[in-house]
Amino acid sequence: MIILGLTGSIGMGKSTTAKLFAEAGVPVYDADAAVHRLYEGEAVPAIEAAFPGTTADGKVDRTRLSAQVVHDAAAIKRLEQIVHPMLGASRQKFLDDAEQSGAPVAVVDVPLLFETGGEKRVDAVVVVTTTPEIQRQRILARDNMTPEKLDAILARQLPDAEKRQRADFVVDTSHGLDPVRARIRDILAQAGKMPQRRA
């Protein structure tokens, strides 16, 4: 089974692209959704211990947690040390299940793939991109998003140009869904012929 790592900066259209891979019949692991599940279960006691006051009703309150960590690199590191091992275990289970189902290709959707060294755990990287103007427009249209918050998020992400340079495949979401669907068909056709290269 070939594992594709799907990544892209915020607002590039990565979630939509992940949905279109799933629509094409590919098993897709969504790291953000997995984090949501951890924040409603397994990770709650450890996060409350590390960041008191950030949970309520047995769940992590993302707004409170974000307020405690967003401008504090050491706090982000502590949070990652709690969450990443749990995420790794859930990702491995997903991949084992996909392989047992006979899927020729699986996609892991990981926003910070390059930033966390995740490209070593996949066979090829798909980077989703769009123009900076469309990106800002999409993000600032979201609830609770401010230009300051956006800049803090972008500061933690590798620049788009660097991601594109390091990608095996690039998907441009600037022109609607049909070109993205066509690009996914191309990628799946090529992925099927690729050798495994993950570490």
VENZI-V957595 format. One record per run of one state. SS is the DSSP state (H for helix, E for strand, L for the rest). FROM is the first residue (numbers start at 1). TO is the last residue. If there is no record, write none. Layout:
BEGIN
ss = <SS SS>
from = <FROM FROM>
to = <TO TO>
END
This chain:
BEGIN
ss = <L E L H L E H L H L E L E L H L H L E L H L E L H L H L H L E L H L>
from = <1 2 8 14 24 27 31 40 44 51 55 57 59 61 62 70 73 101 105 110 118 122 124 130 132 141 147 157 160 167 169 173 177 192>
to = <1 7 13 23 26 30 39 43 50 54 56 58 60 61 69 72 100 104 109 117 121 123 129 131 140 146 156 159 166 168 172 176 191 199>
END
